[in-house]
Amino acid sequence: MRLQCEVEVISRLLPTCGLRGRGRGTRALLSLGRPPGRAQGGGVYLMVCTARDRVGARYKVQENIERFFTRFVEEGKATVRLREPAVDVCLSKANASNLKNFLSAVRLAHQGTDTEALPLSTLVPAKNSEVEKPKTKMIITSRRDYPLTKNFPYSLEHLQASYCRLARIDMRVLCLKKLRKLDLSHNHIKQLPATIGDLTCLQELILHDNHLESFSGALCNSTLQKSLQFLDLSQNKIKALPIQFCQLRELVNLKLDDNELIRLPFKIGQLDHLRFLSAARNKLPFLPSDFRKLCLESLDLFGNRFEQPSPLVPNIQLQIPLTLLEYAARATINYRIPYGCHLLPSHLCEDLEVAKTCQCGSACLSSFIQITVTMNLHHVAHTVVLVDNMGGTEAPIICYFCSLKCYSQFLDRYLQSN
């Protein structure tokens, strides 16, 4: 019988000189059986093989087990304490079910149970593949090195496949459930499958220099909401990001340089973990009102087509008197009345999600006055890359007003200050 796990063998007599060559974090193959040539007789041994010692160390089992420690067996951990030699064989990162079966067989062998009934193995040196540490990182930087016939190791946590001329994301990649970093930069990818959201451990997604034209809203509603911290969409052809994008609340670093963005996400202020934002060389005419809520360490908006602020040229969308729908929508948001698709039609829920906020703090839906004013970007970021070649660190930002009264009050303050 065999078991693959990580093993540490510790001497109880000389703990500082324990057999730590087969130490903590060392992948090993444990075998329960007899040496070659004694298939029908002789004692039963526990053999520990590692990458450094594939021949393995053998320990007699029958009447030689002092104690089993199985409190954490459900977590794939256990310890077998031997009498001679006085060592503890500590097991970890094992399959819980396989570990239970293995320990049960060791216990029966210790008790001297009829060995013919035990699932014993012949004790032979381990193969490299059985004791090598699982591969966690793979870097591919050319088409000729890209594996076409072999699967990727399921243990991968970091995969880079750059300059491989990939037109789509390989479905085999989407089976790598332990992936933490996926780098598919410098390819020809046009579309992202929603199944990327099934990579529940994914923290970094790098798609720099591809042919993307959009970022799926389905991805924003996936498990990436809880895991994704770094997203690089720079040097693509993206014109806008979906409303749902701001559901990626764990984002810390967002790169959007060299796209065709004409606007940033409306509710970008919801990204309260965001610290690094780069959206240089796009087509942004102004920043969304919610931009004021960001608290960044670094911001780069160089090379955008920012318009001149127009506080005295308002875009008036007021409806007087307000419609019943507008009254109801404002009340729902201002009084924080719970709503959802189980209570309201989905299109009304979507409208409420993108409601504007007046300078007075009240909400407005489709009846408002809109202007753009100047904002110094140092108000939201510690380090700001110059917006233009003239040394500026200011950009236009949208402001909304729910009524003529609120706009008039703003106008009075603005004229007095200027």
BELWO-V852133 format. One record per pair of residues at least 12 apart in sequence whose C-alpha atoms are under 6 Angstrom apart, sorted by the first residue. I is the first residue (numbers start at 0). J is the second residue. Records with the same first field share a line. If there is no record, write none. Layout:
BEGIN
I=J, J
END
This chain:
BEGIN
0=30, 31, 118, 119, 120
1=29, 30
2=28, 29
3=27, 28
4=26, 27, 91, 92, 93
5=24, 25, 26, 27, 90, 91, 92
6=25, 89, 90
7=21, 22, 23, 89
8=87, 88
9=86, 87
10=86
11=85, 86
26=130, 132
27=48, 49, 130
28=47, 48
29=46, 47
30=45, 46
31=44, 45, 119, 120
32=44, 119, 120, 121, 122
33=121, 122
34=121, 122
35=121
43=60
44=58, 59, 60
45=57, 58
49=130
50=130, 131
53=124, 125
54=124
60=109
61=108, 109, 111
62=109
63=81, 82
64=80, 81
65=80, 81, 82
66=80
67=79
73=95
75=91, 92, 93, 94, 95
76=90, 91
77=90
78=90
133=154
134=154, 155
135=154, 155, 156
136=155, 157, 158
137=158
138=159
139=159, 160
140=160, 161, 162
141=162, 163
142=163
153=175
155=178
156=177, 178, 179
157=178, 179, 180
158=181
159=182
160=183
161=183, 184, 185
162=185, 186
164=186, 187
165=186, 187
166=187, 188
167=188
176=198
178=201
179=200, 201, 202
180=201, 202, 203
181=204
182=205
183=205, 206
184=206, 207, 208
185=208, 209
186=209
187=209, 210
188=209, 210
189=210, 211
190=211
193=218
196=218, 221, 222, 223
199=222
201=226, 227
202=226, 227, 228
203=229
204=230
205=230, 231
206=231, 232
207=231, 232, 233, 234
208=234, 235
209=235
210=235
211=235, 236
212=236, 237
213=237
216=241, 243
219=243, 244, 246, 247
224=247
227=250
228=249, 250, 251
229=250, 252
230=253
231=254
232=254, 255
233=254, 255, 256, 257
234=257, 258
235=258
236=258, 259
237=258, 259
238=259, 260, 261
239=260
245=267
248=270
249=272
250=273
251=272, 273, 274
252=275
253=276
254=277
255=277, 278
256=278, 279, 280
257=280, 281
258=281
259=281, 282
260=281, 282
261=282, 283
262=283
265=287
266=289
267=289
268=289, 290, 292, 293
274=295, 296
275=295, 296, 297
276=298
277=298, 299
278=300
279=299, 300, 301, 302
280=302, 303
281=303
282=303, 304
283=303, 304, 305
284=304, 305, 306
285=305, 395, 396
286=396
287=396, 397
288=397, 398
293=379
294=379
295=379, 380
296=380, 381, 382
297=380, 382, 383
298=383
299=384
300=386
301=386, 387
308=371, 372, 373, 395
309=371
310=370, 371, 372
313=369, 370
314=368, 369
315=368
316=366, 367, 368
317=366, 367
318=366
329=362, 363
357=399, 400, 401
363=401
367=400, 401
368=399, 400
369=398, 399
370=397, 398
371=395, 396, 397, 398
372=395, 396
373=394, 395
374=393, 394
375=392, 393
376=392, 393
END
